[in-house]
Amino acid sequence: FYTAFTYTHTVVELCFQKLEFWALLFVHICAATAYKTGHLTAQSSKHNIFYLPWDLLGILVSLTSFFIVFYTNHCFARYLHLYDLTRDLLAKLVEAAQELRFRMPIPFPEAEDKSKMEDEAKVKGARRAIMRYMVASIYLFFFFMSSNKVSESEYQQ
């Protein structure tokens, strides 16, 4: 329920920011009001240039509906493909972390052996550094894919 009424980071927010949306909405409201009040009657006369027979609109509406559904399906298929690729990328990161832990095991320290404890700290530090570089590269990938629309404070985080 919350997702259906989310405003931020949606297409609705982008539409409301466009001047064209508000201009077309204003023109539509003016035309609808003029028609309802009787000021716009030219389209009712068959001898007027603005006359449009309602029988022909059925074909236009059905073609428009078909192309809207077709285009929306195409866009959604592209989104699902990118979503799958993103999930695969993040799954590969998790697999790399597991493989790193498997390939770089921590040596078992024997009782009070200082050199083995130092080796354990080096291995943990190396694994942590490798994973940080990998996560940072994925962050950079997503940063560049977002068209650099990241604020300075978000970049610093």
C-alpha positions in Angstrom: 0.0 0.0 0.0 2.8 2.4 0.8 4.6 1.7 -2.5 1.5 2.7 -4.5 1.4 6.2 -3.0 5.1 6.9 -3.0 5.9 10.2 -4.7 9.7 10.7 -4.5 12.0 9.0 -7.0 9.0 8.2 -9.4 7.8 9.3 -12.8 5.1 11.3 -11.2 7.7 13.5 -9.5 9.5 14.0 -12.8 6.2 14.9 -14.6 5.2 17.5 -12.0 8.6 19.2 -12.5 8.1 19.7 -16.2 6.6 23.0 -17.5 5.0 21.1 -20.5 2.9 19.0 -18.1 1.4 22.1 -16.4 0.9 23.9 -19.7 -1.0 21.0 -21.3 -3.0 20.5 -18.1 -4.0 24.2 -18.2 -5.0 24.0 -21.9 -7.0 20.9 -21.2 -8.9 22.4 -18.2 -9.6 25.6 -20.3 -10.9 23.6 -23.2 -13.0 21.3 -21.0 -14.5 24.2 -19.1 -15.3 26.1 -22.4 -17.0 23.0 -23.8 -19.0 22.4 -20.6 -20.1 26.0 -20.3 -21.2 26.1 -24.0 -18.5 28.5 -25.2 -16.9 25.9 -27.4 -19.5 24.5 -29.8 -17.7 24.5 -33.1 -16.9 20.8 -33.0 -20.6 19.9 -33.0 -21.3 21.3 -36.5 -20.6 19.0 -39.4 -19.7 22.1 -41.5 -16.9 23.2 -39.2 -13.3 22.3 -39.7 -13.0 21.1 -36.0 -15.8 18.6 -36.4 -14.8 15.0 -35.6 -17.1 12.1 -36.2 -17.3 10.0 -33.0 -17.5 6.8 -35.1 -13.9 7.2 -36.3 -12.5 7.7 -32.8 -13.0 4.0 -31.9 -10.3 3.0 -34.4 -8.0 5.7 -33.1 -8.5 4.8 -29.5 -8.0 1.1 -30.1 -4.7 1.7 -32.1 -3.5 4.1 -29.4 -4.3 1.6 -26.6 -2.5 -1.2 -28.5 0.7 0.9 -29.0 0.7 2.2 -25.4 0.4 -1.4 -24.1 3.1 -2.6 -26.6 5.5 0.1 -25.7 4.9 -0.3 -21.9 5.5 -4.0 -22.3 8.8 -3.3 -24.1 9.9 -0.8 -21.4 9.1 -3.3 -18.7 11.0 -6.1 -20.4 14.0 -3.8 -20.6 13.7 -3.0 -16.9 13.4 -6.7 -16.0 16.5 -7.4 -18.0 18.5 -4.7 -16.3 17.1 -5.8 -12.9 18.3 -9.4 -13.6 21.8 -8.1 -14.6 22.0 -6.0 -11.5 21.0 -8.9 -9.3 23.6 -11.1 -11.0 26.3 -8.5 -10.5 25.5 -8.3 -6.7 25.3 -12.1 -6.5 28.7 -12.3 -8.1 30.0 -10.0 -5.4 28.7 -12.3 -2.7 30.2 -15.3 -4.5 33.5 -13.5 -4.7 33.4 -12.9 -0.9 32.7 -16.5 -0.3 35.4 -17.6 -2.6 37.9 -15.2 -1.0 37.1 -16.6 2.4 37.6 -20.1 1.0 40.8 -19.4 -0.9 42.4 -17.3 1.8 41.7 -19.2 5.0 42.9 -17.9 8.4 45.7 -20.2 9.7 44.8 -21.9 13.0 47.0 -20.4 15.7 48.5 -22.8 18.1 48.7 -21.9 21.7 50.3 -18.5 22.2 52.1 -18.4 18.8 52.6 -14.7 18.0 53.6 -15.2 14.4 50.5 -17.1 13.6 48.3 -14.4 15.2 50.1 -11.8 13.0 49.4 -13.9 10.0 45.8 -14.1 10.9 45.6 -10.3 11.2 47.3 -9.9 7.8 44.9 -12.4 6.1 41.9 -10.7 7.6 43.2 -7.3 6.5 43.9 -8.5 3.0 40.5 -10.1 2.6 38.8 -6.9 3.9 40.9 -4.7 1.6 40.0 -6.9 -1.4 36.3 -6.8 -0.7 36.4 -3.0 -0.1 38.0 -2.5 -3.6 35.3 -4.8 -5.1 32.4 -3.0 -3.4 33.9 0.4 -4.3 34.1 -0.7 -8.0 30.5 -1.7 -7.9 29.5 1.6 -6.3 31.4 3.5 -9.0 29.7 1.4 -11.7 26.3 2.4 -10.3 27.4 6.0 -9.8 28.4 6.3 -13.5 25.2 4.6 -14.6 23.1 7.1 -12.7 24.3 9.9 -15.0 26.2 11.5 -12.1 23.0 12.8 -10.5 24.4 12.4 -7.0 24.6 15.2 -4.6 27.9 16.1 -2.9 26.7 14.8 0.5 25.6 11.5 -1.1 29.0 11.2 -2.8 30.8 11.8 0.5 28.9 9.0 2.2 
